[in-house]
Amino acid sequence: MKIKIGFIWLVTFVLVITGCNDDDKKIRFEGIILTDDTGASLGTKGSIDLNDWQQDDKLPDEILAMMDVQHGEDLSDTDYALLEIVGFPNPCNEIARVNFVITGGPCLLKIVVVNEQLQMLYRSVKLVTGDNHVFDFSDEGKFPDQSIVRVYYSFSTEEDPDFYVGHGDFWICRSGNCN
């Protein structure tokens, strides 16, 4: 009996140690919301990620750390905003856009784009007002063909940092094999 208990503890210890390797950091993209050139939904690819392009409860600490940069923006006149967010087209060929339709504000918008290994591919921090804000993610060096990237976003005011956070996924498809 003692041998079985000792063996179970040894196996548990080995599994915990091997499962905690920081070099294997990876996030799982659960599904892609497919959209046309106007942002209209075309369904999904893979299992549905119900939070794509919606408000999340919170962002992972690693992502918030990537967003935490000195920006030099004056936040004294910032205010809450109503937000509508859509990424399109998806999959994207040469141009991928994220439209942030902002009613109210201004507020601070922070964006980080990562790959599945949590490598930061793009970061932007700027004060935004009630307009559509379009970001181009077509750089082939940063966003290779057949890759999936995740766009994390955060809106902040002076009084309420990160009052609206979320994410959305893009499938980069330049080769035409987008099935």
C-alpha positions in Angstrom: 0.0 0.0 0.0 2.8 2.4 0.9 4.5 1.7 -2.5 1.3 2.6 -4.4 0.9 5.9 -2.4 4.5 6.8 -2.9 4.2 6.0 -6.6 1.1 8.2 -6.9 2.9 11.1 -5.2 5.9 10.7 -7.5 3.8 10.7 -10.7 1.8 13.7 -9.4 5.1 15.6 -8.7 6.5 14.8 -12.1 3.3 15.9 -13.9 3.2 19.2 -11.9 6.9 19.9 -12.7 6.6 19.1 -16.4 3.3 20.9 -16.8 4.8 24.2 -15.5 7.2 25.0 -18.2 7.1 28.7 -19.1 8.8 28.0 -22.5 5.6 26.3 -23.6 3.3 29.3 -23.1 0.5 29.0 -25.6 -3.1 30.2 -25.8 -5.8 28.3 -27.6 -7.8 30.1 -30.1 -11.3 28.4 -29.7 -12.9 29.6 -32.9 -13.0 32.3 -35.5 -16.0 34.5 -36.3 -16.1 34.7 -40.1 -17.1 38.0 -41.6 -17.3 39.6 -45.1 -15.8 42.9 -46.3 -18.5 44.9 -44.5 -18.3 43.0 -41.2 -21.4 41.0 -41.7 -21.3 37.6 -40.1 -20.6 34.5 -42.3 -20.7 32.0 -39.4 -17.8 30.4 -37.5 -14.8 28.2 -38.1 -14.1 25.8 -35.3 -15.9 25.9 -32.0 -17.6 29.1 -31.1 -15.8 31.7 -28.9 -18.7 33.6 -27.5 -16.5 36.4 -26.4 -14.9 37.3 -29.7 -15.3 41.0 -30.4 -17.3 41.4 -27.1 -16.5 42.6 -23.6 -14.5 40.2 -21.5 -14.7 40.2 -17.7 -10.9 40.8 -17.5 -7.7 40.2 -19.6 -4.9 37.9 -18.6 -2.2 39.5 -16.5 0.4 38.9 -19.2 -1.6 40.9 -21.7 -2.3 43.7 -19.2 1.5 43.9 -18.6 2.1 44.2 -22.4 -0.4 47.1 -22.5 1.1 48.8 -19.5 3.3 51.4 -21.3 4.0 55.1 -20.7 1.7 56.8 -23.2 2.0 60.5 -22.3 -1.8 61.1 -23.0 -3.7 63.5 -20.8 -6.6 61.6 -19.4 -8.1 64.4 -17.4 -11.0 64.9 -19.8 -11.7 61.2 -20.6 -15.1 59.8 -20.2 -17.0 56.5 -20.6 -18.1 55.4 -24.1 -20.5 53.0 -25.6 -18.7 50.6 -27.9 -19.4 48.5 -30.9 -16.5 46.4 -32.1 -16.1 44.3 -35.3 -13.1 42.7 -37.0 -13.3 42.2 -40.7 -12.9 40.6 -43.2 -12.2 37.3 -41.5 -10.4 35.4 -42.9 -8.4 38.3 -44.2 -6.2 38.4 -47.2 -4.3 41.7 -47.5 -6.2 44.0 -45.1 -7.6 43.2 -41.7 -9.4 45.9 -39.8 -10.9 46.4 -36.4 -13.5 49.1 -36.3 -14.1 50.6 -32.8 -17.3 52.5 -33.1 -17.1 54.9 -30.1 -20.0 56.9 -28.8 -18.9 59.2 -26.0 -15.4 59.5 -24.8 -12.7 60.4 -25.3 -11.0 57.4 -23.8 -7.6 55.7 -24.0 -7.5 52.7 -26.3 -4.8 50.1 -25.8 -4.3 47.3 -28.4 -2.0 44.3 -28.3 -1.9 41.6 -31.0 -0.3 38.3 -30.1 0.2 34.9 -31.7 -0.5 31.6 -30.1 2.9 31.7 -28.3 1.9 35.0 -26.7 4.5 36.9 -28.7 3.5 40.5 -29.1 3.3 41.3 -32.8 1.8 44.8 -32.5 0.9 47.4 -29.9 -0.9 50.7 -30.0 -1.9 53.2 -27.3 -3.8 56.3 -28.2 -6.5 58.7 -27.0 -9.6 58.2 -29.2 -13.0 59.9 -29.6 -16.3 59.1 -31.2 -15.1 57.8 -34.5 -14.4 54.5 -36.2 -10.8 53.6 -35.7 -9.3 51.2 -38.3 -6.0 49.4 -37.8 -4.2 47.6 -40.6 -2.8 44.2 -39.7 -1.6 43.2 -43.2 2.2 43.2 -42.6 3.2 39.7 -43.9 6.4 39.7 -41.7 4.4 40.0 -38.5 1.2 38.2 -39.6 2.2 35.2 -41.8 -0.2 33.3 -44.1 -2.4 30.7 -42.4 -1.7 32.1 -38.9 -4.3 33.0 -36.3 -3.7 36.1 -34.2 -5.6 37.5 -31.2 -6.3 41.2 -30.9 -6.7 42.3 -27.2 -8.2 45.7 -26.5 -8.8 47.9 -23.5 -10.5 51.2 -23.0 -9.7 53.4 -20.0 -10.6 56.7 -18.4 -8.7 58.6 -15.8 -11.3 57.4 -13.2 -11.6 53.8 -14.4 -8.7 52.1 -16.1 -9.6 49.1 -18.3 -13.4 49.7 -18.0 -14.0 47.8 -21.2 -11.7 45.0 -22.3 -12.0 42.2 -24.8 -10.4 40.2 -27.6 -11.1 38.9 -31.1 -9.3 36.5 -33.4 -8.2 36.9 -37.0 -7.3 34.1 -39.4 -4.7 35.4 -41.9 -5.2 33.7 -45.2 -3.3 35.0 -48.3 -2.9 31.7 -50.2 -6.5 31.3 -51.0 -6.8 28.1 -49.1 -9.3 29.5 -46.6 -11.6 26.5 -46.0 
